[in-house]
Amino acid sequence: MQILQGLIGMVLGFLIIVFRPQIKDFTGNLAFAETYLGSGGTWTFLALLGLGTFIFSLMWALGTFQEIATKTLGPLL
């Protein structure tokens, strides 16, 4: 099941990167992104969001995220 979830997440991350112009047209400028990332911050934020989603989903599908979480937060879980 986690492989399917990871694949769906990777496709979502890829689509965020590919359809950045349409997403920006739909949402407009994101004030916090423009403030903290400077001019063009919305574009940068969307690219980072897509890349982060893709990487997290890849880690989830391969079990890497769960292993890291268990080793670092194991006593807390």
Secondary structure, 3 states (H helix, E strand, C coil): CHHHHHHHHHHHHHHHHHCHHHHHHHHCCCHHHHHHHCCCHHHHHHHHHHHHHHHHHHHHHHCHHHHHHHHHHHHHC
